[in-house]
Structures are given as structure tokens and as C-alpha cells.
Amino acid sequence: MSIFGAIAPSISNWVSAVTKSVNGLVGYEGVEVINPEGSNEDAAEEANKGRWNQEDRDGYWKMMQKYIGSDVTSMVTLPVIIFEPMTMLQKMAELMEYSHLLDMADKTDDPYMRMVYASSWAISVYYAFQRTWKPFNPILGETYEMANYNGVSHHPPMSAGHAENEHFTYDCTSKLKTKFLGNSIDVYPVGRTRVTLKRDGVVLDLVPPLTKVHNLIFGRTWVDSPGEMIMTNLTTGDKVVLYFQPCGWFGSGRYEVDGYVYNASEEPKILMTGKWNESMSYQQCDGEGEPLPGTELKEVWKLADVPKDDKYQYTHFAHKINSFDTAPKKLLLSDSRLRPDRYALEMGDMSKSGNEKSSLEERQRAEKRTREEKEQSFTPKWFDITEEVTPTPWGDLEVYQFNGKYLEHREAADKSEDYTDPKSIPFNPWQFQDVST
């Protein structure tokens, strides 16, 4: 069972790929365009590629220039041309596509293989993260729930998620920060991610690298996540440190991930290598990190087959996330699937999607004004604020925890004999039902 929810009002690393300012375009001096498959000689040509037509691109650049250096998560209303028909909460749920790796981590008796399985699960979601379409920011009070898991966020988007089965529980509080740099944006994954393996009570903590989105306006948009991912076994002290290689000349090093599983004494036990968009493998190693004689590299995770020529590069699992077939009985009125802007974009009606998006955002602003007039605060239904404040590499974070009320709701809903076609349910995350705009 999975539930993910919007709980607070509401994406600088470096790249070794050669870059070049687009000095040939008047009015765009200093714009950095990076072709991940090329060199510094083709930046001007690359700048004229991408999904924007010239008129829209020029207008958007003029609007965005004043925000350079800022966190734009809460400042800018973006055009639906850059969106995918999915919300940030649904994208959080994509973490569960390869959750069988967490099942394997729970079942194994080998403490180091436990870390191999769990860290490979953390790597697997990066195929989804490479998509260059932006998910919709969640409306405050919005939720997403998916059958057979457990799960229930705009300026800045702060979200909480919970998922569990008989082998593990997953809990996350997320509050992204961004830094807009003109033609790129740095995304800082401020958050706390914990996985508890139920058999032995082992608790794993995950700290991912930050992400950089290149060529937002000029050129073909692409994503890189150079830096370290660290997963720590808080129970034993074992850890995994994986290094995401930065993209170099002509794509050199792009997607590559390498690192080790260490014991509590920081001695390497297993080496890991692969590409985050393809597969991961492991091999036992000696204290110097060299492969042990008589061992061989074994694959632990491989990307499942994906639909060909899919507009949004969705996996089969991602399509299920949007499907009402995976919706539980008596779907919450606040579920992301019900958003009219998201659904219109999924149906290919970009104009309607833009209008619906504007309407939802204005309704949310009206709710905020009403909340301030009534001197009330928003209280999430399925998660509770704790007294814990956890440090991250990008700032401190207040932590929310799953309060279990959703389990009671789901149990009662599943017993009900009433049926309502979920497609007929109006989207309703609102705190004040009498607010109209």
C-alpha cells in the first residue's frame, strides 16, 4: 500500500561537459548551452534545438532573466508545454517500481548483500528522474494512493510519503530547493528517506546527490546527477557510497555509477558498478577494493522493458501510476489522478490543461487568503509533524511521520459495498469548500 501527500504550501553541482555561451544570439550573452553528446564547437547550433518555438522561447527568457540565482520553486507559473501528465506525488510513487529489491534486502542473511539490494533499489528510480518533463506541483492537501502499496504537497512543494508491505516500510519527507541559473537549474533534494526492513528491524537512511537540469530554454533539455549517493545502515554502521560520474566530452561517463559497500570499520566488502539508466552489478572485493579471485561480476538490477517511442519516456509502471486500474476502492477526492489539468494533458489537450492549471492555482491562492483571514493553519490528515529536525547537505528539515489513520480509512473503504466510478469523482483537496474564484 502506498500513500503520498502534499503537506506544506508550495525543481550547485558541476558538469565537466564542455560549455559555451551562445554569443551568436543577440540578447542572450552569457547563456550556457551544453550538448552532452558534443563539444564546445556546437553550442550555438544546439541552442536552436529543443521543444520551444523561437517566439515562446524568447518570451520565456525575458520573463525568467530576473530570477537568475533564485529558488524558483514558488515564484514562477510555468507553461504546460514543459509538463508531463503526472504530479510530483506520483513521481514519488515511482520509487516502488523495483520494490522487490527491498524485499530481497529484507530476506537475505548477508549484511553486505542487504546493502547491495537496497542501494540498487535507490539507483533504479533514476531512469524516471532523467525525464525532462516537469511534473505538476501538488496542490496543498493533494494525495496519491496506489493499490498494493501504502501511500498519502506548492510553494515550496513539501511532501510526505509512506509505503509498506510484509517486508519493509518506506517513509520520506521531501522539500526540494532549487537554484535557477538561466538556462539550467540545480535541484537540491532536501529530505529524509528511511527504509525499515521488518525481519531484523534494520533501518536504512538514504542521502541522494543533487540534480542539474540543463538547457531549460535553449537546446535539448537533459538531466545529470553528478556526486555521491550514500546509504547508511543506522543499525549496524555498514554503508554504501556510490559515485555518479559527471557527463564529459561527447557523453563520456554519462550515466555511470561506481562505488563500494563498506562495513562499520569502513573496509570495502563489495564493489558495485553500472549505469543508472540500464543496470547495476556487484562483486566481492578485498580490503583494497580489488575483486576477489574466483568471483565474478553479477547483475543485481536491470531496467525492465519500456514502451518504444513513448512521448514522455514512461515505463509500463509509470503508465499504471496514472491509471485508474491501480486506484483503490473509494479513491480519496484529493487524488492526483483526478486533477483536471493533469488529465487534460494526458488526453493531449494542452490548451485545456493550461486553463485548468491556472484555475487550480487561483483556487489555491484563494484558500491561502481565507486561511490567513481565519488565522488557521493547514493540518495534514495522514501525517503528523514531529519534533525532529534532521540536517541535510542543503539545510535542515522538519520531519513528518505517517500517523496510521490512512490504514483505518482504507480498511473501512475496502469493506464498503458502495462503488463509484473513480473517473466521475471531482478533484477536491480543498480545506474550505465555500471558496470560489
Disulfide bonds with the S-S distance in Angstrom:
none
